[in-house]
Amino acid sequence: MTEALRVGCAGFPVGRDRYWRSLSFVEARTGEAMPRPATLSAWRADAPDGAEFAVQAYRLITHAPSDRGFPPAGRRLTPARRPLCGWFRDSLEVHEAWLSTKAAAEALGARLVVFETPASFAPGPDRLRDMYRFFRNEARGRLALVWQAHGAEWTPRLADKVCADLGLLRGVDPLREAPPSRGSLRYLRPRGPRVGGLGVDDLSTIRAAAADAPSYVAFSHRDAFRDAERLLSPRRIS
């Protein structure tokens, strides 16, 4: 993590050869479907020296069966096992999903794992209990863990407290809220438009959010690759 700014996309929106010619960071799409070991090995083998991966935490950890984005593999579980997935529950299903996530991170040489909780995961006492238990008990080794919460009940103050308690980096969308001031590293996940790219003001806002701390930026909208290139080259922000 030596560069002050790492910019990339969630997944490879273009061919990997073209991608790596412009960018040196990617957030691997391991959340909804866990790639085969051979696929992970191919991704790492194709990456140039100095390239960096983050991985998405397998959503069997974070998403309940009723949530959009719940993994297809979870839907194939028996009716008795399916309710044991998601929301950091104290279950074998969640534990195994974490082991799969760690294995993917190891295969890619990733140091960052990104947990994204759905709006249905609200900060009630049961949810907080399970979240605290998960992050305190599951071995993370040298991995840095990023958590991005969705839902209005997660105020920045509350989310910052949880991150401080659990040693997490808080992932944010800099187009919707200011990045946290604590910590020496920022993980920015701007949500772009469904059609077209980001505007000049949006890209300037993202660059400002990453200006005073080492930062990662992961785009995931339709024109993610083009906007990642534009962010890295200020002359192209037009």
Secondary structure, DSSP 8 states (H G I E B T S, - for coil): --SSEEEEEES-SS-HHHHHHH-SEEEE--SSS---HHHHHHHHHHS-TT-EEEEE--TTTT--TTSTT--HHHHTS-TTTGGGSSTT-SSHHHHHHHHHHHHHHHHHT--EEEEEE-TT----HHHHHHHHHHHHHS--TT-EEEEEE-STTS-HHHHHHHHHHHT-EE-B-TTTS---SSSS-EEE-----SSS---HHHHHHHHHHTTTS-EEEEE-STTHHHHHHHHH-GGG--
